[in-house]
Amino acid sequence: MEVFYNSTRDNRVRISASKAILQGLSEDGGLFVPEQIPALDKSLAELAGMDYRQTAYEVMKLFLTDFTEEELKECIDKAYDDKFDTQEIAPLVSADGAYYLELFHGKTIAFKDMALSILPYLLTTSAKKNHIKNEIVILTATSGDTGKAALAGFADVEGTRIVVFYPKNGVSPIQEKQMVTQKGKNTMVVGIHGNFDDAQTGVKKLFNDQKLKKEMEEKGFQFSSANSINIGRLVPQICYYVYAYAKLLKNDEIKDGEMINVVVPTGNFGNILAAFYAKKMGLPIRKLICASNENKVLFDFFNSGCYDRNREFVLTSSPSMDILISSNLERLIYRICGNDSAKNKEFMAQLSGEGKYAISEEMKDELKDFYGNYASEAETAEEIKRLYDDCGYVIDTHTAVASAVYRKYVKETGDLTKTVIASTASPFKFTRSVMNAIDTKYDAMGDFELVDELAKLANVKVPNAIEEIRTAPIVHDRQCDVDKMQDTVREFLGMPKTL
Ligand SMILES: *Cc1c(COP(=O)(O)O)cnc(C)c1O
């Protein structure tokens, strides 16, 4: 059955998967959602016999229905190969009564690699299918993790170029080093004199500049987005939940059909929405546990039914979750108001106007699949230390937020259902926070000294992603003011500057 995609802000928009991937965002500002969520057409027992790539195919074929088998399999094979440091791609580690699904074995050691390894291939295939001859120019604003994962995914991919803007003084030293050492003739990395919001706003402006669009068209270029609202990022994220369940079944940790819970450290709501879609496909998931850090907008939303971004933005040790507008939540809101795009549009207008909206009681009832809670900075650090002391297992700060929330959930509910915790980053990416949580004596050490200490402590090899940047030469040293972002892009594309 063919699956079409609607805009959450205008039901009349109805396009194929490949067009939705190319476009990223609907012109009305809405997000693309599948008209219906397809059911898994392989049994759990069959899935238990599959490797990661086979599982990914079984899930993605149901959503990306205008891709041929050959096209999709080629994308999957190119994405999930030996750039991952384990054949399992997403291994499950059992520690302290839960299963940690390690989603950080890709090139940039954060879970964004799971989708951004395949997005470039989905995008170039979509371009081919729709007879687009233009070169695709990916524009990205990043607060750290997305930029590097997108660069690594698109570097040297034929028919694409990528420009990443990051706040010059707003990312961690390791994150910056990862980006400015990125190889690939088609890549450009620019530090802007401003914060992440400035970068994001500047990028949106470029996307909406009709004059620029026309000039680019004449030169054979068009923009696209690698942002987490692209359906081409959401669909690949569903696969690892199905894979995790199948792994548990294969390893006799659960019985066929047994319910599991899933815990996800959440920022933009993309990863946990993928778990929700997996549940709707028929995967036996009981609760979706949404874990926030001190920016606990979602916790408040699940409790009160009111989404309110009017609050202080807190900088935490889990920066990839420091977010007050969870873009992908719109897909859930659309669904729980009965796929009513007019109603959803109203909520989103309230959000951009007053910064808040409140859902109805009936809509609240639809949220019973979810449980929300949060972990403070102190609780996050304690969880890292506790897990290390008890099991010798070292987790990163984002995973620790999820882990701490899981312990709260069990205490509160007594629910002992087997549970998978999404482990979204390697502890090597947030070494200083992780090591300080274990012992404050580490604070005096340098960044790479800490890396070596962590390797000893956790008894694991330093990941390639870190080894590489120790000595890699800096190849991007460009900076620009916010109002010069367009000229920077023009220069990269060999186009004349604005007047
Ligand atoms: C992006 C990110 C998250 C948040 O994921 P969302 O899909 O935005 O909710 C959590 N942890 C890490 C390490 C991330 O990079």
The ligand as an SDF file (V2000), in Angstrom:
LIG
                    3D

 15 15  0  0  0  0  0  0  0  0999 V2000
   19.8850   15.3940   19.5280 C   0  0  0  0  0  0  0  0  0  0  0  0
   20.1980   14.6520   20.7770 C   0  0  0  0  0  0  0  0  0  0  0  0
   19.1980   14.3110   21.7140 C   0  0  0  0  0  0  0  0  0  0  0  0
   17.7480   14.7300   21.5490 C   0  0  0  0  0  0  0  0  0  0  0  0
   17.0890   14.0270   20.5350 O   0  0  0  0  0  0  0  0  0  0  0  0
   15.7250   14.5860   19.9170 P   0  0  0  0  0  0  0  0  0  0  0  0
   15.4070   13.6980   18.7880 O   0  0  0  0  0  0  0  0  0  0  0  0
   16.0310   15.9950   19.4800 O   0  0  0  0  0  0  0  0  0  0  0  0
   14.7080   14.5570   21.0050 O   0  0  0  0  0  0  0  0  0  0  0  0
   19.5580   13.5790   22.8420 C   0  0  0  0  0  0  0  0  0  0  0  0
   20.8430   13.2290   23.0550 N   0  0  0  0  0  0  0  0  0  0  0  0
   21.8240   13.5410   22.1810 C   0  0  0  0  0  0  0  0  0  0  0  0
   23.2230   13.1450   22.4810 C   0  0  0  0  0  0  0  0  0  0  0  0
   21.5510   14.2650   21.0130 C   0  0  0  0  0  0  0  0  0  0  0  0
   22.5490   14.5830   20.1630 O   0  0  0  0  0  0  0  0  0  0  0  0
  1  2  1  0
  2  3  1  0
  2 14  2  0
  3  4  1  0
  3 10  2  0
  4  5  1  0
  5  6  1  0
  6  7  2  0
  6  8  1  0
  6  9  1  0
 10 11  1  0
 11 12  2  0
 12 13  1  0
 12 14  1  0
 14 15  1  0
M  END
$$$$
